[in-house]
Amino acid sequence: MVSTNYVLILSATLFIIGVAGVLTRRNALVIYMAVELMLNAANLAFVAFASAFGALDGQIAVFFVMTVAAAEVAVGLAILVTIFHTRQSVDIDSLHQLKG
């Protein structure tokens, strides 16, 4: 069995990669995938703690986070597709012109 410390280190590493992706990229789709990576890192930490303490609370939290992430995917991708059809680009720098 893998130690909880190793799983938490992996989770923190994935979260840092996601934060770096959000802060450095300009493509909305890549930023969206980085946010999903951060959510999955949090899920991994929840499962690690649930396994370490022998409780189901972390796994129940993961279920709710996955439910919210699924709704986010549906709405977020619909918005990205609409922006792409309107602007022919999903570059974040060009989206500031949508301010009305």
A tleap script that builds the chain and sets N, CA, C and O, in Angstrom:
source leaprc.protein.ff14SB
mol = sequence {
  NMET VAL SER THR ASN TYR VAL LEU ILE LEU
  SER ALA THR LEU PHE ILE ILE GLY VAL ALA
  GLY VAL LEU THR ARG ARG ASN ALA LEU VAL
  ILE TYR MET ALA VAL GLU LEU MET LEU ASN
  ALA ALA ASN LEU ALA PHE VAL ALA PHE ALA
  SER ALA PHE GLY ALA LEU ASP GLY GLN ILE
  ALA VAL PHE PHE VAL MET THR VAL ALA ALA
  ALA GLU VAL ALA VAL GLY LEU ALA ILE LEU
  VAL THR ILE PHE HIE THR ARG GLN SER VAL
  ASP ILE ASP SER LEU HIE GLN LEU LYS CGLY
}
set mol.1.N position { 0.848 -1.185 0.000 }
set mol.1.CA position { 0.000 0.000 0.000 }
set mol.1.C position { 0.889 1.241 0.000 }
set mol.1.O position { 1.914 1.280 0.679 }
set mol.2.N position { 0.495 2.234 -0.752 }
set mol.2.CA position { 1.250 3.478 -0.878 }
set mol.2.C position { 0.971 4.354 0.344 }
set mol.2.O position { -0.165 4.447 0.811 }
set mol.3.N position { 2.015 4.987 0.847 }
set mol.3.CA position { 1.885 5.851 2.010 }
set mol.3.C position { 1.042 7.086 1.674 }
set mol.3.O position { 1.040 7.571 0.543 }
set mol.4.N position { 0.338 7.569 2.680 }
set mol.4.CA position { -0.494 8.757 2.487 }
set mol.4.C position { 0.365 9.972 2.134 }
set mol.4.O position { -0.069 10.837 1.373 }
set mol.5.N position { 1.557 10.038 2.671 }
set mol.5.CA position { 2.442 11.177 2.377 }
set mol.5.C position { 2.759 11.258 0.887 }
set mol.5.O position { 2.755 12.344 0.308 }
set mol.6.N position { 3.030 10.124 0.274 }
set mol.6.CA position { 3.344 10.120 -1.159 }
set mol.6.C position { 2.144 10.564 -1.991 }
set mol.6.O position { 2.292 11.293 -2.971 }
set mol.7.N position { 0.984 10.127 -1.600 }
set mol.7.CA position { -0.226 10.516 -2.333 }
set mol.7.C position { -0.484 12.011 -2.178 }
set mol.7.O position { -0.892 12.675 -3.131 }
set mol.8.N position { -0.249 12.540 -0.980 }
set mol.8.CA position { -0.444 13.973 -0.764 }
set mol.8.C position { 0.598 14.799 -1.508 }
set mol.8.O position { 0.292 15.889 -1.990 }
set mol.9.N position { 1.818 14.296 -1.605 }
set mol.9.CA position { 2.839 14.987 -2.390 }
set mol.9.C position { 2.439 15.009 -3.864 }
set mol.9.O position { 2.592 16.029 -4.536 }
set mol.10.N position { 1.925 13.884 -4.366 }
set mol.10.CA position { 1.439 13.842 -5.739 }
set mol.10.C position { 0.279 14.814 -5.943 }
set mol.10.O position { 0.210 15.508 -6.957 }
set mol.11.N position { -0.625 14.857 -4.977 }
set mol.11.CA position { -1.766 15.762 -5.066 }
set mol.11.C position { -1.304 17.211 -5.083 }
set mol.11.O position { -1.801 18.005 -5.882 }
set mol.12.N position { -0.368 17.565 -4.221 }
set mol.12.CA position { 0.148 18.934 -4.186 }
set mol.12.C position { 0.867 19.283 -5.481 }
set mol.12.O position { 0.751 20.405 -5.975 }
set mol.13.N position { 1.609 18.327 -6.032 }
set mol.13.CA position { 2.309 18.560 -7.294 }
set mol.13.C position { 1.317 18.804 -8.427 }
set mol.13.O position { 1.498 19.723 -9.227 }
set mol.14.N position { 0.277 17.989 -8.496 }
set mol.14.CA position { -0.746 18.185 -9.525 }
set mol.14.C position { -1.441 19.537 -9.360 }
set mol.14.O position { -1.734 20.215 -10.345 }
set mol.15.N position { -1.701 19.920 -8.117 }
set mol.15.CA position { -2.356 21.201 -7.871 }
set mol.15.C position { -1.461 22.358 -8.304 }
set mol.15.O position { -1.943 23.327 -8.890 }
set mol.16.N position { -0.157 22.264 -8.017 }
set mol.16.CA position { 0.775 23.323 -8.409 }
set mol.16.C position { 0.877 23.407 -9.927 }
set mol.16.O position { 0.951 24.505 -10.480 }
set mol.17.N position { 0.881 22.270 -10.605 }
set mol.17.CA position { 0.900 22.279 -12.070 }
set mol.17.C position { -0.365 22.949 -12.610 }
set mol.17.O position { -0.304 23.703 -13.581 }
set mol.18.N position { -1.514 22.673 -11.980 }
set mol.18.CA position { -2.764 23.316 -12.390 }
set mol.18.C position { -2.742 24.815 -12.176 }
set mol.18.O position { -3.198 25.568 -13.036 }
set mol.19.N position { -2.220 25.260 -11.043 }
set mol.19.CA position { -2.123 26.695 -10.772 }
set mol.19.C position { -1.191 27.357 -11.787 }
set mol.19.O position { -1.493 28.435 -12.300 }
set mol.20.N position { -0.061 26.713 -12.075 }
set mol.20.CA position { 0.870 27.256 -13.068 }
set mol.20.C position { 0.202 27.339 -14.441 }
set mol.20.O position { 0.429 28.295 -15.182 }
set mol.21.N position { -0.620 26.343 -14.784 }
set mol.21.CA position { -1.332 26.371 -16.058 }
set mol.21.C position { -2.330 27.506 -16.138 }
set mol.21.O position { -2.474 28.133 -17.187 }
set mol.22.N position { -3.020 27.778 -15.044 }
set mol.22.CA position { -3.994 28.873 -15.036 }
set mol.22.C position { -3.287 30.225 -15.136 }
set mol.22.O position { -3.760 31.130 -15.823 }
set mol.23.N position { -2.160 30.354 -14.452 }
set mol.23.CA position { -1.483 31.652 -14.413 }
set mol.23.C position { -0.670 31.972 -15.658 }
set mol.23.O position { -0.464 33.146 -15.965 }
set mol.24.N position { -0.204 30.962 -16.382 }
set mol.24.CA position { 0.712 31.230 -17.489 }
set mol.24.C position { 0.096 31.088 -18.873 }
set mol.24.O position { 0.641 31.642 -19.827 }
set mol.25.N position { -0.983 30.393 -19.025 }
set mol.25.CA position { -1.545 30.147 -20.358 }
set mol.25.C position { -2.538 31.208 -20.759 }
set mol.25.O position { -3.127 31.872 -19.906 }
set mol.26.N position { -2.727 31.372 -22.051 }
set mol.26.CA position { -3.669 32.343 -22.591 }
set mol.26.C position { -4.834 31.683 -23.321 }
set mol.26.O position { -5.802 32.361 -23.665 }
set mol.27.N position { -4.761 30.395 -23.561 }
set mol.27.CA position { -5.830 29.679 -24.241 }
set mol.27.C position { -6.871 29.258 -23.198 }
set mol.27.O position { -6.529 28.622 -22.201 }
set mol.28.N position { -8.116 29.603 -23.423 }
set mol.28.CA position { -9.170 29.328 -22.444 }
set mol.28.C position { -9.358 27.830 -22.223 }
set mol.28.O position { -9.673 27.408 -21.110 }
set mol.29.N position { -9.174 27.034 -23.250 }
set mol.29.CA position { -9.349 25.591 -23.103 }
set mol.29.C position { -8.255 24.992 -22.224 }
set mol.29.O position { -8.527 24.109 -21.410 }
set mol.30.N position { -7.035 25.464 -22.381 }
set mol.30.CA position { -5.931 24.979 -21.548 }
set mol.30.C position { -6.134 25.421 -20.097 }
set mol.30.O position { -5.855 24.659 -19.171 }
set mol.31.N position { -6.614 26.636 -19.900 }
set mol.31.CA position { -6.907 27.111 -18.551 }
set mol.31.C position { -8.015 26.268 -17.931 }
set mol.31.O position { -7.966 25.935 -16.747 }
set mol.32.N position { -8.985 25.934 -18.720 }
set mol.32.CA position { -10.091 25.098 -18.255 }
set mol.32.C position { -9.589 23.715 -17.833 }
set mol.32.O position { -10.021 23.179 -16.812 }
set mol.33.N position { -8.682 23.147 -18.616 }
set mol.33.CA position { -8.120 21.839 -18.262 }
set mol.33.C position { -7.260 21.942 -17.002 }
set mol.33.O position { -7.214 21.002 -16.209 }
set mol.34.N position { -6.581 23.069 -16.811 }
set mol.34.CA position { -5.778 23.258 -15.603 }
set mol.34.C position { -6.669 23.345 -14.362 }
set mol.34.O position { -6.306 22.831 -13.304 }
set mol.35.N position { -7.819 23.984 -14.484 }
set mol.35.CA position { -8.765 24.034 -13.368 }
set mol.35.C position { -9.273 22.632 -13.038 }
set mol.35.O position { -9.407 22.277 -11.867 }
set mol.36.N position { -9.550 21.848 -14.058 }
set mol.36.CA position { -9.975 20.460 -13.832 }
set mol.36.C position { -8.863 19.651 -13.160 }
set mol.36.O position { -9.142 18.790 -12.327 }
set mol.37.N position { -7.614 19.922 -13.516 }
set mol.37.CA position { -6.484 19.253 -12.881 }
set mol.37.C position { -6.411 19.606 -11.400 }
set mol.37.O position { -6.104 18.750 -10.571 }
set mol.38.N position { -6.690 20.856 -11.068 }
set mol.38.CA position { -6.705 21.258 -9.663 }
set mol.38.C position { -7.841 20.577 -8.900 }
set mol.38.O position { -7.665 20.179 -7.748 }
set mol.39.N position { -9.002 20.442 -9.538 }
set mol.39.CA position { -10.109 19.733 -8.888 }
set mol.39.C position { -9.764 18.268 -8.640 }
set mol.39.O position { -10.084 17.714 -7.588 }
set mol.40.N position { -9.109 17.648 -9.617 }
set mol.40.CA position { -8.719 16.253 -9.438 }
set mol.40.C position { -7.639 16.098 -8.385 }
set mol.40.O position { -7.602 15.077 -7.698 }
set mol.41.N position { -6.759 17.078 -8.237 }
set mol.41.CA position { -5.757 17.042 -7.172 }
set mol.41.C position { -6.431 17.113 -5.806 }
set mol.41.O position { -6.040 16.407 -4.876 }
set mol.42.N position { -7.439 17.962 -5.690 }
set mol.42.CA position { -8.184 18.035 -4.431 }
set mol.42.C position { -8.916 16.725 -4.160 }
set mol.42.O position { -8.977 16.272 -3.018 }
set mol.43.N position { -9.473 16.116 -5.207 }
set mol.43.CA position { -10.133 14.819 -5.047 }
set mol.43.C position { -9.159 13.757 -4.552 }
set mol.43.O position { -9.498 12.949 -3.687 }
set mol.44.N position { -7.951 13.763 -5.102 }
set mol.44.CA position { -6.935 12.800 -4.682 }
set mol.44.C position { -6.586 12.986 -3.208 }
set mol.44.O position { -6.405 12.005 -2.486 }
set mol.45.N position { -6.489 14.232 -2.758 }
set mol.45.CA position { -6.213 14.499 -1.346 }
set mol.45.C position { -7.372 14.027 -0.465 }
set mol.45.O position { -7.148 13.457 0.603 }
set mol.46.N position { -8.605 14.262 -0.908 }
set mol.46.CA position { -9.770 13.789 -0.153 }
set mol.46.C position { -9.745 12.270 0.005 }
set mol.46.O position { -9.978 11.749 1.095 }
set mol.47.N position { -9.466 11.574 -1.077 }
set mol.47.CA position { -9.443 10.116 -1.032 }
set mol.47.C position { -8.290 9.622 -0.161 }
set mol.47.O position { -8.438 8.634 0.558 }
set mol.48.N position { -7.150 10.296 -0.219 }
set mol.48.CA position { -6.001 9.900 0.608 }
set mol.48.C position { -6.323 10.035 2.087 }
set mol.48.O position { -6.014 9.141 2.875 }
set mol.49.N position { -6.939 11.142 2.466 }
set mol.49.CA position { -7.303 11.323 3.867 }
set mol.49.C position { -8.397 10.351 4.284 }
set mol.49.O position { -8.369 9.840 5.403 }
set mol.50.N position { -9.350 10.089 3.414 }
set mol.50.CA position { -10.400 9.121 3.733 }
set mol.50.C position { -9.810 7.736 3.937 }
set mol.50.O position { -10.247 6.996 4.817 }
set mol.51.N position { -8.829 7.386 3.134 }
set mol.51.CA position { -8.174 6.085 3.287 }
set mol.51.C position { -7.338 6.032 4.560 }
set mol.51.O position { -7.299 5.004 5.236 }
set mol.52.N position { -6.674 7.127 4.886 }
set mol.52.CA position { -5.813 7.151 6.066 }
set mol.52.C position { -6.616 7.054 7.353 }
set mol.52.O position { -6.202 6.386 8.300 }
set mol.53.N position { -7.762 7.720 7.390 }
set mol.53.CA position { -8.562 7.727 8.607 }
set mol.53.C position { -9.664 6.675 8.618 }
set mol.53.O position { -10.371 6.530 9.615 }
set mol.54.N position { -9.815 5.949 7.530 }
set mol.54.CA position { -10.813 4.880 7.471 }
set mol.54.C position { -12.246 5.381 7.490 }
set mol.54.O position { -13.141 4.675 7.957 }
set mol.55.N position { -12.477 6.579 6.994 }
set mol.55.CA position { -13.818 7.159 6.975 }
set mol.55.C position { -14.267 7.346 5.535 }
set mol.55.O position { -13.452 7.383 4.613 }
set mol.56.N position { -15.555 7.460 5.360 }
set mol.56.CA position { -16.106 7.664 4.025 }
set mol.56.C position { -16.351 9.134 3.704 }
set mol.56.O position { -16.798 9.455 2.603 }
set mol.57.N position { -16.070 10.019 4.632 }
set mol.57.CA position { -16.365 11.436 4.430 }
set mol.57.C position { -15.641 12.001 3.216 }
set mol.57.O position { -16.235 12.744 2.435 }
set mol.58.N position { -14.370 11.661 3.046 }
set mol.58.CA position { -13.602 12.160 1.912 }
set mol.58.C position { -14.133 11.658 0.591 }
set mol.58.O position { -14.160 12.392 -0.397 }
set mol.59.N position { -14.557 10.403 0.573 }
set mol.59.CA position { -15.089 9.845 -0.664 }
set mol.59.C position { -16.446 10.449 -1.004 }
set mol.59.O position { -16.777 10.604 -2.180 }
set mol.60.N position { -17.223 10.786 -0.001 }
set mol.60.CA position { -18.498 11.460 -0.251 }
set mol.60.C position { -18.247 12.869 -0.789 }
set mol.60.O position { -18.951 13.329 -1.687 }
set mol.61.N position { -17.238 13.555 -0.235 }
set mol.61.CA position { -16.882 14.885 -0.736 }
set mol.61.C position { -16.427 14.801 -2.190 }
set mol.61.O position { -16.758 15.671 -2.995 }
set mol.62.N position { -15.666 13.752 -2.531 }
set mol.62.CA position { -15.220 13.564 -3.914 }
set mol.62.C position { -16.414 13.384 -4.838 }
set mol.62.O position { -16.424 13.907 -5.952 }
set mol.63.N position { -17.410 12.655 -4.386 }
set mol.63.CA position { -18.616 12.472 -5.199 }
set mol.63.C position { -19.269 13.813 -5.517 }
set mol.63.O position { -19.677 14.046 -6.655 }
set mol.64.N position { -19.372 14.699 -4.523 }
set mol.64.CA position { -19.984 16.003 -4.761 }
set mol.64.C position { -19.106 16.892 -5.631 }
set mol.64.O position { -19.615 17.629 -6.476 }
set mol.65.N position { -17.787 16.829 -5.432 }
set mol.65.CA position { -16.886 17.620 -6.274 }
set mol.65.C position { -16.978 17.158 -7.723 }
set mol.65.O position { -16.961 17.982 -8.637 }
set mol.66.N position { -17.075 15.843 -7.942 }
set mol.66.CA position { -17.200 15.329 -9.310 }
set mol.66.C position { -18.533 15.743 -9.934 }
set mol.66.O position { -18.604 15.994 -11.137 }
set mol.67.N position { -19.576 15.814 -9.130 }
set mol.67.CA position { -20.874 16.257 -9.632 }
set mol.67.C position { -20.814 17.728 -10.062 }
set mol.67.O position { -21.328 18.092 -11.120 }
set mol.68.N position { -20.192 18.557 -9.247 }
set mol.68.CA position { -20.048 19.967 -9.590 }
set mol.68.C position { -19.142 20.122 -10.813 }
set mol.68.O position { -19.402 20.962 -11.674 }
set mol.69.N position { -18.078 19.313 -10.892 }
set mol.69.CA position { -17.163 19.382 -12.041 }
set mol.69.C position { -17.876 18.984 -13.334 }
set mol.69.O position { -17.616 19.561 -14.390 }
set mol.70.N position { -18.767 18.005 -13.253 }
set mol.70.CA position { -19.516 17.595 -14.444 }
set mol.70.C position { -20.426 18.728 -14.922 }
set mol.70.O position { -20.539 18.974 -16.123 }
set mol.71.N position { -21.068 19.410 -13.987 }
set mol.71.CA position { -21.907 20.546 -14.363 }
set mol.71.C position { -21.052 21.672 -14.922 }
set mol.71.O position { -21.449 22.353 -15.868 }
set mol.72.N position { -19.871 21.866 -14.331 }
set mol.72.CA position { -18.958 22.893 -14.819 }
set mol.72.C position { -18.497 22.595 -16.244 }
set mol.72.O position { -18.379 23.502 -17.067 }
set mol.73.N position { -18.241 21.334 -16.526 }
set mol.73.CA position { -17.829 20.939 -17.876 }
set mol.73.C position { -18.929 21.253 -18.874 }
set mol.73.O position { -18.659 21.798 -19.944 }
set mol.74.N position { -20.148 20.920 -18.540 }
set mol.74.CA position { -21.258 21.155 -19.466 }
set mol.74.C position { -21.432 22.646 -19.751 }
set mol.74.O position { -21.546 23.048 -20.909 }
set mol.75.N position { -21.452 23.457 -18.710 }
set mol.75.CA position { -21.666 24.891 -18.889 }
set mol.75.C position { -20.427 25.561 -19.480 }
set mol.75.O position { -20.543 26.385 -20.388 }
set mol.76.N position { -19.251 25.217 -18.976 }
set mol.76.CA position { -18.015 25.848 -19.438 }
set mol.76.C position { -17.709 25.564 -20.890 }
set mol.76.O position { -17.326 26.467 -21.633 }
set mol.77.N position { -17.871 24.330 -21.301 }
set mol.77.CA position { -17.622 24.001 -22.703 }
set mol.77.C position { -18.652 24.643 -23.626 }
set mol.77.O position { -18.325 25.033 -24.747 }
set mol.78.N position { -19.877 24.752 -23.167 }
set mol.78.CA position { -20.890 25.436 -23.977 }
set mol.78.C position { -20.527 26.912 -24.160 }
set mol.78.O position { -20.694 27.468 -25.246 }
set mol.79.N position { -20.035 27.536 -23.101 }
set mol.79.CA position { -19.613 28.936 -23.202 }
set mol.79.C position { -18.408 29.057 -24.130 }
set mol.79.O position { -18.357 29.964 -24.961 }
set mol.80.N position { -17.443 28.157 -23.998 }
set mol.80.CA position { -16.260 28.203 -24.859 }
set mol.80.C position { -16.620 27.993 -26.330 }
set mol.80.O position { -16.064 28.663 -27.201 }
set mol.81.N position { -17.527 27.086 -26.611 }
set mol.81.CA position { -17.948 26.854 -27.998 }
set mol.81.C position { -18.653 28.080 -28.550 }
set mol.81.O position { -18.435 28.450 -29.704 }
set mol.82.N position { -19.494 28.715 -27.746 }
set mol.82.CA position { -20.176 29.932 -28.179 }
set mol.82.C position { -19.185 31.062 -28.443 }
set mol.82.O position { -19.309 31.782 -29.434 }
set mol.83.N position { -18.211 31.215 -27.564 }
set mol.83.CA position { -17.187 32.249 -27.775 }
set mol.83.C position { -16.381 31.941 -29.030 }
set mol.83.O position { -16.052 32.849 -29.793 }
set mol.84.N position { -16.060 30.668 -29.251 }
set mol.84.CA position { -15.292 30.316 -30.438 }
set mol.84.C position { -16.077 30.608 -31.715 }
set mol.84.O position { -15.510 31.083 -32.699 }
set mol.85.N position { -17.389 30.323 -31.701 }
set mol.85.CA position { -18.200 30.608 -32.883 }
set mol.85.C position { -18.304 32.105 -33.141 }
set mol.85.O position { -18.404 32.536 -34.290 }
set mol.86.N position { -18.280 32.892 -32.079 }
set mol.86.CA position { -18.400 34.331 -32.247 }
set mol.86.C position { -17.077 34.987 -32.629 }
set mol.86.O position { -17.036 35.841 -33.515 }
set mol.87.N position { -16.007 34.590 -31.966 }
set mol.87.CA position { -14.716 35.249 -32.123 }
set mol.87.C position { -13.717 34.480 -32.981 }
set mol.87.O position { -12.703 35.047 -33.388 }
set mol.88.N position { -13.973 33.218 -33.263 }
set mol.88.CA position { -13.047 32.329 -33.985 }
set mol.88.C position { -11.732 32.142 -33.230 }
set mol.88.O position { -10.711 31.813 -33.833 }
set mol.89.N position { -11.755 32.351 -31.921 }
set mol.89.CA position { -10.576 32.182 -31.084 }
set mol.89.C position { -11.033 32.027 -29.639 }
set mol.89.O position { -12.071 32.559 -29.247 }
set mol.90.N position { -10.258 31.304 -28.862 }
set mol.90.CA position { -10.517 31.208 -27.424 }
set mol.90.C position { -9.346 31.791 -26.643 }
set mol.90.O position { -9.075 31.386 -25.512 }
set mol.91.N position { -8.654 32.750 -27.262 }
set mol.91.CA position { -7.539 33.428 -26.615 }
set mol.91.C position { -8.091 34.380 -25.563 }
set mol.91.O position { -8.974 35.188 -25.851 }
set mol.92.N position { -7.573 34.283 -24.352 }
set mol.92.CA position { -8.079 35.104 -23.246 }
set mol.92.C position { -7.848 36.586 -23.498 }
set mol.92.O position { -8.682 37.406 -23.114 }
set mol.93.N position { -6.740 36.951 -24.134 }
set mol.93.CA position { -6.455 38.366 -24.388 }
set mol.93.C position { -7.497 39.005 -25.297 }
set mol.93.O position { -7.769 40.199 -25.173 }
set mol.94.N position { -8.080 38.240 -26.201 }
set mol.94.CA position { -9.090 38.803 -27.099 }
set mol.94.C position { -10.490 38.817 -26.466 }
set mol.94.O position { -11.407 39.434 -27.009 }
set mol.95.N position { -10.656 38.148 -25.339 }
set mol.95.CA position { -11.980 38.089 -24.710 }
set mol.95.C position { -12.303 39.334 -23.889 }
set mol.95.O position { -13.461 39.541 -23.526 }
set mol.96.N position { -11.324 40.155 -23.593 }
set mol.96.CA position { -11.617 41.364 -22.812 }
set mol.96.C position { -12.480 42.337 -23.610 }
set mol.96.O position { -13.023 43.281 -23.036 }
set mol.97.N position { -12.617 42.132 -24.903 }
set mol.97.CA position { -13.438 43.006 -25.740 }
set mol.97.C position { -14.916 42.685 -25.600 }
set mol.97.O position { -15.744 43.393 -26.174 }
set mol.98.N position { -15.274 41.654 -24.865 }
set mol.98.CA position { -16.675 41.276 -24.682 }
set mol.98.C position { -17.354 42.071 -23.562 }
set mol.98.O position { -18.484 41.754 -23.192 }
set mol.99.N position { -16.707 43.072 -23.027 }
set mol.99.CA position { -17.207 43.785 -21.867 }
set mol.99.C position { -18.443 44.645 -22.140 }
set mol.99.O position { -18.941 45.268 -21.202 }
set mol.100.N position { -18.929 44.711 -23.282 }
set mol.100.CA position { -20.166 45.418 -23.513 }
set mol.100.C position { -19.959 46.742 -24.052 }
set mol.100.O position { -20.924 47.465 -24.301 }
savepdb mol mol.pdb
quit
